[in-house]
Amino acid sequence: MNTQAPRVLVVDDEPDIRRLISEILQDEGYQVATAENAAEARDLKISTSPNLILLDIWMPDSDGITLLREWVSEKALLCPVVMMSGHGSVEAAVEATRLGAYDFLEKPLSMAKLLLIVERALEASNLQIENAGLKQQLNADIEPVGKSAVVLRTKEQLKRLAQHDARVLLVGEAGVGKELYARFLHSNSAHRDGPFVDVAVGSISPENSAVEFFGKEDAGKIYPGLLERAHKGSLFLGEIGGMDKETQLRLLSALESSSFLRVGGSEAVRVDVRVVSSTRMALDEEVRSGRFRQDLYYLLNEVMLDIQPLREHSEDVPALLNFYVDYFVSQDRLAFRKFSMSAQNFLRNYHWRGNIRELKNLVQRLMILGVGEDIELDEVKSALGAGSSNAVTISSVPEFFNLPLKEARDHFEKAYLEYHLEQTGGSVARLSAAVGMERTHLYRKLHSLNIKL
């Protein structure tokens, strides 16, 4: 089966239209998935990762314009979308184009025109993927912040490791930035031009882990898993201590042979993937207790590298504060604020139990909720719960109150969840209990808000 054939998702509530388009595109060598409504389209968009979407405007549960607007609002890269309508109007076409639709087709469809637009849209999709790869590489080239001996030594070790294909296990407390160091390793390796796929292992439920890692085949359709999506790149397995025993066994087999079977498949899929793992657990104790396979531990742990807690290189705190101020100004368009010298000196001596994640969350809270350009010592102490009776009270009207409702809600939810994630030590299970949200829904929420575990 040709796994390189472009994937097209057809969304239309008319079964005859779906069948006709599907047959024509399959005859042309495309892989086709079909959805009859918006709910099914949302699921298939995630599971099939299409290169192109053909989207009907009128559907029973939600119109195509609303669905397109929803997808555009997500931070993930959206493939080209071609709108279709049997009741086309200038207003609908203008709105679809404004939202970023690649083109607009009126029904009854001209099959010749459809195939031409599909071909051109897929060319645009390939260009978009190339640009995304360049953007991803630029993002990955951002080095871990700091000029302390600890950070410089770790970066130098990773640069040397990047020249070899040894599997690396990064060990460190929650929040020390293990994923960032994994990205740094990837960007300096021979796999730098390939994808960097990261996964929070503990957030994948045991019943879904096989499909998540290895993908599946169903009725001739292919749903690529994490290993397949990381082909020619790097796969970062975050907090591998949370992996269930069945997945451990299957992952061991896949890594030993560099191949695997998709769930429901019969043909071996070969992949070239650099695997980097992380843990905050003492994995050797997990091995002794029987909770983690010894053979997988040795396979993933060809080289172990300790990532030091922030308290071991506290001289980097001022640079980290400045970095995250600039980050939130550019990424979240928050108003610029700067830390006073007294605030920086206080934070250099702070214990940082949550490490760099705690520092990042503190900067975000102060920039969202605070007022004025200067962040003074009393405001920092108040935000940390260590303020005196003279501490400055955070404004009763936060800055995000001036944003549209959805953006304000996103700002609040992100700050709220990151705060509780910090308090629960990065554990999704404990976070789920703390905020009263079912684990699967919580993971989706964390993903939609771009909160890293």
N, C-alpha and C positions, 0 to 999 in steps of 0.2 A: 504493500500500500504506500502511495506517495505521500509522505508526511509534510512535504514542502509545498503542496498545492495550496493556493490562497483559500482562506476560510471566509465564507460569506454568510451573514445572518439575514434571513428574510422574515420580516415582521408584517403580517397582513391577516386580517380576520376572515378573509375569503379563502376557503380551502382550495378552490380551483386555481386561484391566482398563485397561492403558495406552491401548489403542485406543478403548475406550468413553469414558473420561474426556476424552481428547484431542478426540474428535469433538464431544462435548457442549460443552466449553469453547470450541472454535473456532466452533461455531454461535452462541455467545453473544458472539463478537467478541474473544475472548482470543487472544494468541499463545501457543502451547504447544510446549514441548520435552519429550521423553520420554527416560528412562534406565531400563535394566533392572537395573543393579547400582550399587553404591556408587562404584566407580572411574569409571564413565561419569558418574554424578551429580556427582562432584567437578569433572570437566572442564567439564560443561555449566553448573554454577553459576558458574564463572569466565567462560566465553565468552558466556553469555546474560544475566548479571546479572538474575536473575528478581525480580519483585516479590512472588512467593509460591511456596512449595515444598509440594507434596503428597508426603509421604514414607512409604513402606511400612516397617513394622518388620522383617519377615522377608525377607531377601535372601540370595543364595547366598554372597557374598563378605564382607559385613559387615552387621550388623543396623542398623536405622534409628536406634536409640537411641545406638549408638556413633558413627554418622555425625553425628547432631545434636550430641552432646557435643563432637565434633571441631570443628564449625563454630562452636559457641558459644565455644570457647576461642580462636578467632581474634579479632584486634582489629578486623577489618573489620565494618562494620554488617551484621547478618543480617536478612534479610526475614522476615516471619511464616512459620512452618512448621506445617503441619497434618499430624499423624501418622495413618496408616491401618493397620488390622490386621484380618485375618480370624480371629485368635486372640487377641482383646483380653483384657487382664487388668487388674485394678485396679492392680497393681504397675507395669505398663508405662505406664498412663495417668498415674499419680502421678509416675513418673520423668520422663516426657516433659514434663509440666507444670512440674516442678521445674527442668528444664533450659531452660524458656522457650518450649515449643511453644504455638502459639496455640490449638489445639483438637485433639481426638482423635476420629476417625471409625472406626466398626466396619463390617466387611464382613459381608454384602453391602451395598454402599453405597446409601443413599437419594439419588437424583440431586437431588431438591428440596432436601434438607438440604445436600448438597455445594455446590450453587450458592449457597445462602444463606450458608454459611460462607466460601466463596471471596469473595463480595461484601464481607462484613464484615471478613475478613482483609485484603483489599486497601485498605479504608478505613483500617485500622490501619497498613498499609504506608505509605500516603500521609502519615499523621501522623508516622510514624517518620522518613520522609525529611525532612519539614519540620523536625522536631526536630534531625535530623542536620545540616541546613543551618544552623540557628541555632548549633549547637555548633561547626560548622566555621567560621562567621563569627566567633564569639567567639575561637576559637583563632587565626584569621587576624588578629584585631585586636591580638594581642600584638605590640608593636612591637619592632624590633631593639633590643637592650639597649645602653645607653651614652648618656652626655651629653657626649661629646667633640665638638669642632667638626667632626670628620670624620663621625661618625654623624649629628649634627644636620643637617649640610649635605646628606648623602645622602638622609635622610628627607624633607627639604624639597623636594629635586629630584623625588623619586618622587611626592610629593603633587601637585606641579604637573603631572607627566606623567600622573597618574591621571585628570586632567580631560579628556584627549584619548585618541583611540584609536590613536595611533602605536604601532607595534611597537617594543619595547624590547629591546636586547641588553645583558645584564649581563656585564661582563668582570672577572675577578679570579682569584686563585690558588685552588687547591683548599682547601676548608674555610672560606672567608671568610663563608659564609652567603648565597650568591646566591639559594637557594630562599626563604629567609626574607624577603629584600628583595622577591622576586617576589610573595610572599603579601601583604606590606605594600602593594605597588602595587595588587594585586587588591582588597584590603579597602577601599581608598580610592577605587575607581573605580566607574563606573556598572554594572559587572558584579558588584559585591560580593554580590548576592543569588543569583548563579548559582554553579555548581560551580567549584572550583579543581582542575584535573587536572594532576598533575606526572608526568613520565616521564623516566627516565634513558635518553637516546637511545642511548648506546653499549652498553647492555645488551640491546638488541633485535637479534636476529640478522637479517641481511639477508633470509633466506628467509621470515621471519615479519613483516617490517616493514610490508608492504602491509596485511595483515589487522589488525595492531595499530593502525595509524593510521586506516585507512578502514573497518574492519569487513568483513563478508562476508554474502552471502545464499546459503543452501544449502537446497534442498528446501522453499522457502517460509518458512524460518526466518531471522530477522535476528540477526546478531551485531554489535552496535554497536562501532565503534572509538573511539580516543581523541578524535578531532575531534568525533564525534557526542556522546560523553559530556560534552564540554566546552561544548556548545551553551548560549548565553546566559551563559557564564562565561569563565574564562581557562584557556589551555593553556600550561603551563610546560615548555619543551623544555630539559632539562638537558644541558649539554656537547654542543652540536650538532655539534661537530667530528667526532664519531664516527659521523655519519649516512652510510649508504652512498649511492652515486650514484643508484641507481634511486629510492630513497625521496626523495632531494633533488628529483628531477625531478617526482615525483607530488605532493609537498608544495607545491612552487612553483606548480603548476597549481591545486591546491585553494585556496591562499591568494589567488591572483590572481582567481579566480572566486567565492570563498566557497562553492564546491560541489565535489562529487566523486562518483564511483561507488564503491559498495562492491564488493569483489572478488566476482565472480559476479553482480553486479547490473546492471540496465539503466536504472534510474531515478535521476536526479541527486538527491543529498541536499544541501540548502542549510543552512548553519550560520552562526551569529553568534558568533564566538569572538575573544577578545583573546589574541594570541600574545605570550608573553614568552620569550626564549631566554637561555641563558647559555653561556659558554665560558671555559676557562682557557688555551686555545690562542691563538696569534696567527693569527686567521682570515684576515687579509689575506695572510699567507704561505701558508696552505692554498689560498687562491684562486690565488695566483701559481703554485703547484706543480701546480694542476689537480685537487687532491683535494676541493675544495669549489667548488660552482657560484657564479660571480660574481653572477648575477642573484638567486639565493636569498639570498646574503650581503647584498646591498643591500636586498632586500625585508624581511629580518628585522632589519636594522640601520638602521631609520629614525631611531632615537635610541640612541646608545651611552652607557652609564654605567659608570664604573669603580667597583668595590667594593674599597676599600682593605684591605690585609692588616692583621692585628691589631697588628703591630709599629708601624704608623703611628698607632695610637690606643691605646697600651698603658695609658693612664690609665683605660680602661674595664675592665681586667682584674678588679679587685676586684668590680665590679658583676656581671660575667659569672660569676665564681666563685659569688657568692651566689645568682644566678639559677638556675644549674644544680644547686646544692645543693637549693634549694627544689623544682626540677623533679623530681629523682629521689626526693625524699621523697614528693611527691604522686603522681607517676606510677608509680613502681616500688616504693613503700612501703619504701624503704631507711631505715635509721636516720640521724637527723640528725647531721651533723658540721659543724664550722665551721673555717675557715682562720685560723690565727694571723696577727698583723700581720707577723711576720717572713716567714712563708710567702707572704703576699700581696705584700710588697715584692719578694721574690725573683722571683715569677712576673710582676710588672710589668716586670722587666728580662730576662725569658726571651725567646729568639728566636722561638718559636712558628712553626716551619716549617710545621706543619699548621693554623695559624690557629685559628679558633673551634672547629672540629671536634676538633682536638687538645686544646684546653682542656676541652671537654665530655667527651671520653673519659678525660682525666686525672681529672676530678672523679668520674666514674662508677667508675673503678678504685679510687680511694681510698675511696669510700663502700662499695663491695662488699667489698673485701679488707681494709680497715683496721679498727682497733678503737679505741674511745674517742671522746669527743665532739670533741676538739681534733685538728686536722690540723697538725702541727708542721713546721718547715722540713726537718728531717732526713728525715721520712717522704716529703715531696714530692720531695726530691733522690733518695731511694732509688727512688721510683716512676718518676722520669725517667731513672734510670741514672746519676745524677750524685752519688750519695751518698758520704760519707766512710766511714772505717772505723768511725766512731761512729754511722752511720746506723741508725735504728730499723728492724728487720726486720719486714716485714708479717706479721701473724699467720699461723701455720701452719694455723689452722682458720678459713677465711674465713666471713663472715657468712652467705653463701648456702648454706653447708652445713646450716643450720638450716631451709632451705626444702624443700618437697616436691621429689622428683626432677625432675619436668618443669620446674618453675620454676627450680630450681638450674641445670639444663642450659641453659635459655634465657638465664639471666644470664651463664653462662660463655661460651656461644657468641656472645652479643652483644658482650661485652667483647673476646673473642678476635678476632672478625671486624672490629670497629671499630678495634682496635689495628693489625691488618695492613692495613686499608683506609687508615689514616693513613700507615703506612710506605710504601705503594705509591702515594701521591699521589692516591688516589681512583679509580684505574684498575681497572675490573672485570677486564680481561684479565690485568693483573699480579697482582691479588689471587687470581684463579683459579689461576695458576701457583704462587703462594706457599703457598696452603693445600691444594693438590692436589684441588680440586673442579671438576667440569665446569661450564662457564660458565652453562648454562641452569639447572642445579640450584642453583648459587650464587646466581643472581638470585632464584630463588624463596625461598631461605633468607634473603637480605637483606630481601626483602619481608615474609616472615612475622615477622621479628624487628624490623620497622619501622626498619631502618637506611637512612638517607637517603644517596644518592650525591651 
